[in-house]
């Protein structure tokens, strides 16, 4: 791990950046935690979606909430071919291609070339996540003794399922917006190794992940505790209330940090 760099602190949440090097590849990472925290504490790993990056607002906001509400640390990395690992021009091209798939403008998205790129990205990402997790748990404000969860939808699931299947420190996971494509035996085999609690979110009208593929992936998980949340709408239209469900899921399975603020008491009706 390269030197930890303090980025900023806002409303009680500190953000630090660092890098790990895996197979000669630089992997930028970011971690949020309660300001002034000392470990051990629960850690959530968050995998961003396609064409996104590790500090995208949807991840940042959730990470800050977990720090404030539960005392968690949250770790994110730039996936291969994303974020600070590519140029602005490449990033813009990725965003345009993703937008075309999400809106259904591309009808033949699963070309052999694209499937090969996705397989290579997934293969590369697992050891990078392993290295970033090792580095994060070596930090004083995270510690090695706390439980670990994973969150990632869309590409975060495509990468996350194989990664989680081989990482015993992860004890629960949120997946979604992805499925088992015909002939995707590697993904099916990885899902069959996942026995930890899983919450799976899916959009019924998803142009990227057909509903039958999503149901097939959910069915492939070997977890005894698994729940599928299905909502109407397209790939980018997950209802905001699912975020509260994810927070409850992690609190149930990871607990809360010892230094987390006391939960607000709700007055009983008279």
Protein Blocks (a to p, Z undefined) as FASTA:
>chain_A
ZZdddfbdcehiacddddddeehiacdddddddehiacddddddddddehiafkbfklmm
mmmmmmmmnopacdddddehiajlbcfklmmmmmmmmmmmmnopamblmgfklmmmmmmm
mmmmmmmmmmmmmmmmmpmklopmbccddddehjlmmmmmmmmmmmmkbgbdcdehiacd
ehilmlmmmmmmpmbdcdddddfklcklgfklmmmmmmmpmcfbdcddddeddfklccfk
lmmmmmmmmmmmnopafkbccdddddddZZ
